[in-house]
């Protein structure tokens, strides 16, 4: 396998775990000698998603998506999201007999239900049909794999994540030195599904800092004037904020992994989170974070965790290992497709028996 086409509705200028994961994946695959192409909303006219203007929805038709897939001429097609582009790419691939894999990044049924009264079972039924139509669905954690398998998802493949150890690192910084200690921080998209208000409601000493942008930013900034909202940060500025925090508080109940936890740990900052999917898989059994239904108590206990211990733990996760795992999954998907083609049909079996 020498080339891969990745179709994704989530792309720049969005700043989130899906986009960062795909960017790091591509970097590593290219370093391994593969050619990587992306099909994103940048290729088409798009409109902002209602209630979430940062997300762009592509305006296109299947024939255009088919043309782009054919022009890419890649050995493998991976569909990363279930938006307009992903759905059309899946439809084209099935019709044209193209082997493809998908990945399950986001608990979209729960996200949607938090915004509009759509039963999660309805959305899962739709997602199940989409993901089961491919040769494999990549998931980040054992907990997510078990959850989706119980819901009828098939051909599940493990694809973990990594962290850039050179960028995200402990550092001496005067960032946020003006704030009372200890500093409790959350980094990520400021949106309803991230449950950031649960963090802001905690009775904690020192300061609370929220780094990131999103549709709920102004609402929370107005409701919690004592908290510090920095807006989005990137690069060295983001690293300086992670490194300045005493505890990283991750209140999400719906994330499938939580790349930001690894970024915080790589900077030496311990984590406090609920014992749910994502935190359980990343932190469970380790001593670099505290998981508890009492998030306030978890945040306070995490203050005692040594920072060098956090850094050492994060070094176990690399983007190279993540990319190698992704590539093995793609190759396995093609082998599965070939084996299915070699299997005799029921009609052939009947003729042979006769």
C-alpha positions in Angstrom: 0.0 0.0 0.0 1.6 3.3 -1.1 -1.2 5.9 -1.0 -4.2 6.8 1.1 -7.2 9.2 0.6 -8.8 10.5 3.7 -12.3 12.0 3.4 -13.2 14.3 6.3 -15.9 16.8 7.0 -13.9 18.0 10.1 -11.1 20.2 8.9 -9.3 23.5 9.3 -10.0 26.1 10.6 -11.6 23.9 13.2 -9.4 23.2 16.1 -10.4 19.8 17.6 -9.2 16.3 18.3 -10.4 14.9 15.0 -8.5 17.5 12.9 -5.3 17.2 15.0 -5.4 13.4 14.9 -5.8 13.4 11.1 -3.0 16.0 10.6 -0.6 14.0 12.8 -1.6 10.7 11.1 -0.8 12.2 7.7 2.6 13.5 8.9 3.6 10.1 10.1 2.3 8.2 7.1 4.2 10.5 4.8 7.4 10.0 6.9 6.8 6.3 6.4 6.9 6.8 2.6 3.2 6.9 1.8 1.3 9.5 -0.2 -1.6 11.0 1.6 -4.4 13.0 0.1 -7.3 14.7 1.8 -10.8 15.4 0.6 -12.2 18.1 2.8 -14.8 21.0 2.7 -12.0 23.2 1.3 -12.7 21.5 -2.1 -16.4 22.6 -2.2 -18.8 25.5 -1.5 -19.9 25.1 2.1 -22.3 26.7 4.6 -21.9 27.0 8.4 -23.6 24.3 10.4 -26.7 25.7 12.2 -25.9 26.5 15.9 -22.2 25.7 15.3 -20.8 28.1 12.7 -17.2 26.8 13.1 -18.2 23.6 11.3 -18.7 23.9 7.6 -21.1 21.6 5.7 -20.1 20.9 2.1 -22.5 21.6 -0.7 -21.8 19.0 -3.4 -23.2 16.0 -5.2 -22.0 12.3 -5.3 -20.7 12.6 -8.9 -18.3 15.4 -7.8 -17.1 13.3 -4.8 -16.6 10.4 -7.2 -14.5 12.5 -9.5 -12.2 13.6 -6.6 -11.8 10.0 -5.4 -10.9 8.8 -8.9 -8.5 11.7 -9.5 -6.7 10.9 -6.2 -6.0 7.4 -7.5 -5.1 6.1 -4.0 -4.8 2.5 -2.9 -7.0 2.9 0.1 -10.0 5.1 1.0 -10.6 6.1 4.6 -13.7 8.0 5.6 -13.1 9.8 8.9 -16.5 11.5 9.5 -20.2 10.9 9.0 -21.0 14.4 7.6 -22.1 15.2 4.0 -18.7 14.4 2.5 -18.3 11.2 4.4 -21.8 9.9 3.6 -21.4 10.7 -0.1 -18.0 9.1 -0.2 -19.4 6.0 1.4 -22.2 5.8 -1.1 -19.8 6.2 -4.0 -17.4 3.6 -2.6 -20.2 1.0 -2.2 -21.6 1.6 -5.6 -18.1 1.4 -7.3 -16.9 -1.5 -5.2 -14.1 0.5 -3.6 -12.7 -0.9 -0.3 -12.9 1.6 2.5 -12.6 2.0 6.2 -14.3 4.4 8.6 -13.4 5.8 12.0 -15.7 6.6 14.9 -14.4 9.7 16.6 -17.4 11.4 18.2 -20.4 10.2 20.1 -22.6 12.1 17.8 -25.9 10.6 19.0 -25.3 12.0 22.5 -24.0 15.3 21.1 -27.1 15.7 18.9 -29.5 14.7 21.7 -27.9 17.4 23.9 -29.0 20.0 21.4 -32.2 18.7 19.9 -34.7 16.0 21.1 -33.6 13.3 18.7 -33.6 9.8 20.3 -30.0 8.4 20.5 -31.3 5.0 19.2 -32.4 6.6 15.9 -29.0 8.2 15.3 -27.1 5.0 16.3 -29.2 3.0 13.8 -28.2 5.4 11.0 -24.5 5.4 12.1 -24.5 1.6 12.4 -25.6 1.2 8.8 -23.0 3.6 7.6 -20.0 2.2 9.5 -21.0 -1.5 9.0 -21.0 -0.9 5.2 -17.2 -0.5 5.2 -14.5 -3.1 5.6 -13.6 -1.9 9.0 -14.5 0.8 11.6 -11.6 2.2 13.6 -12.1 3.1 17.3 -9.7 4.6 19.8 -10.4 2.6 23.0 -11.6 -0.8 24.3 -14.5 0.9 26.1 -15.8 2.4 22.9 -15.2 -0.8 21.0 -17.3 -2.8 23.5 -20.0 -0.1 23.6 -20.4 -0.1 19.8 -20.2 -3.9 19.5 -23.1 -4.1 22.0 -25.0 -1.7 19.6 -24.5 -4.0 16.6 -21.4 -2.4 15.0 -19.2 -4.9 13.3 -15.6 -5.2 11.9 -14.3 -2.9 14.7 -10.5 -2.2 14.7 -8.4 -0.5 17.3 -6.7 2.8 16.4 -5.2 4.6 19.4 -3.8 8.2 19.5 -0.5 9.8 20.3 1.0 13.1 21.4 3.7 15.3 20.1 6.3 15.0 22.8 8.6 17.6 21.3 5.9 20.3 21.2 3.9 19.4 24.4 6.5 19.4 27.1 7.2 20.8 30.6 8.5 24.3 30.5 9.2 27.3 32.7 6.6 29.9 31.9 5.2 33.1 33.5 2.0 32.6 31.7 -0.9 33.1 34.1 1.5 34.1 36.9 -0.9 36.9 37.8 -3.6 34.4 38.8 -4.0 33.0 42.3 -2.8 29.4 42.7 -3.6 26.6 42.3 -4.7 26.9 38.6 -7.3 24.4 37.4 -7.6 24.4 33.6 -9.7 23.0 30.8 -8.7 23.1 27.2 -10.9 22.3 24.2 -14.0 23.2 22.3 -16.3 25.4 24.4 -19.6 23.7 23.6 -22.5 22.1 25.4 -21.5 18.5 24.8 -18.1 19.2 26.6 -19.9 19.7 29.9 -17.5 22.6 30.8 -20.1 24.1 33.1 -19.6 21.1 35.4 -16.0 22.3 35.9 -17.0 25.9 36.3 -19.5 25.1 39.0 -16.9 23.3 41.2 -16.0 24.9 44.5 -12.2 25.0 44.1 -9.5 27.3 45.5 -7.3 29.4 43.3 -8.3 30.0 39.7 -10.3 28.3 36.9 -9.1 28.8 33.3 -10.8 27.7 30.1 -8.7 27.7 27.0 -10.6 27.4 23.7 -13.4 28.8 21.5 -16.8 27.6 20.5 -20.5 28.3 20.5 -20.9 28.4 24.3 -18.0 30.7 25.0 -19.9 34.0 25.5 -22.7 32.3 27.4 -20.2 30.8 29.9 -18.1 33.9 30.1 -21.1 35.9 31.1 -22.4 33.3 33.6 -19.0 32.8 35.3 -17.2 36.1 35.4 -14.7 34.9 38.0 -13.3 32.3 35.6 -10.6 33.2 33.0 -11.5 32.5 29.4 -8.5 32.9 27.1 -10.0 32.0 23.8 -8.2 29.5 21.4 -4.5 29.0 21.8 -2.1 27.2 19.5 1.6 26.1 19.3 3.9 27.4 22.0 1.3 29.6 23.5 -1.0 26.6 24.1 1.9 24.6 25.6 2.7 27.5 28.0 -0.9 27.4 29.2 -0.9 23.6 29.8 2.5 23.9 31.6 1.2 26.8 33.8 -1.8 24.7 35.1 -1.6 22.8 38.3 -4.4 20.4 37.3 -6.2 19.7 34.0 -9.9 19.1 34.6 -11.7 17.1 32.0 -15.4 17.1 32.7 -16.6 15.6 29.4 -19.0 12.7 29.6 -19.2 12.1 25.8 -15.6 12.1 24.4 -14.4 8.8 22.9 -10.7 9.5 23.8 -9.7 13.0 24.8 -6.4 14.0 23.1 -6.2 17.0 25.4 -5.5 14.8 28.4 -2.4 13.4 26.7 -1.3 16.9 25.8 -1.7 18.1 29.4 0.2 15.0 30.8 3.0 15.5 28.3 3.4 19.0 29.8 3.6 17.5 33.3 0.0 18.5 34.3 -2.0 15.8 36.1 -5.7 15.2 35.2 -9.0 15.0 37.0 -11.9 13.5 35.2 -15.1 11.5 35.6 -14.7 7.6 35.3 -16.2 7.4 31.9 -15.3 6.4 28.3 -12.1 8.2 27.3 -10.6 9.0 30.8 -11.0 5.3 31.9 -9.1 4.1 28.8 -6.4 6.8 28.9 -5.9 7.1 32.7 -7.4 3.9 34.2 -4.9 2.0 36.3 -2.3 4.8 36.1 -1.2 7.2 38.8 -1.2 10.3 36.7 -4.8 11.3 37.2 -7.8 10.9 39.5 -11.1 9.6 38.3 -14.2 10.1 40.4 -17.9 10.9 40.2 -17.0 13.7 42.6 -15.0 15.9 40.2 -14.2 18.5 42.9 -12.5 15.9 45.0 -10.7 14.5 42.0 -9.3 17.9 41.1 -8.1 18.5 44.7 -6.5 15.1 44.9 -4.7 15.5 41.6 -2.7 18.4 43.1 -0.5 15.8 44.8 0.5 14.0 41.7 4.2 14.5 40.7 4.6 16.3 37.4 7.5 14.2 36.2 5.3 11.1 36.6 2.8 12.6 34.2 5.4 13.3 31.6 6.8 9.8 31.8 3.3 8.3 31.3 2.6 10.5 28.2 5.8 9.3 26.5 4.1 5.9 26.0 1.8 7.4 23.4 3.4 8.2 20.0 1.9 9.3 16.7 4.2 6.8 14.9 2.7 3.9 16.7 -0.8 5.3 16.0 0.0 5.6 12.3 1.4 2.1 12.1 -1.8 0.8 13.7 -3.9 2.7 11.2 -1.9 1.2 8.3 -2.2 -2.3 9.6 -6.0 -1.8 9.8 -6.2 -0.6 6.2 -4.2 -3.6 5.0 -6.4 -5.9 7.1 -9.5 -4.3 5.5 -8.2 -5.1 2.0 -7.4 -8.7 3.0 -10.9 -9.1 4.4 -12.3 -7.8 1.2 -10.2 -10.2 -0.9 -11.3 -13.1 1.3 -14.9 -12.2 0.9 -14.5 -12.1 -2.9 -12.9 -15.6 -2.8 -15.8 -17.1 -0.8 -18.4 -18.9 -3.0 -21.9 -17.5 -3.1 -24.8 -19.5 -1.7 -25.8 -20.2 -5.3 -22.4 -21.6 -6.2 -22.4 -23.7 -3.1 -25.8 -25.2 -4.1 -24.5 -26.0 -7.6 -21.3 -27.6 -6.2 -23.4 -29.7 -3.8 -25.6 -30.8 -6.6 
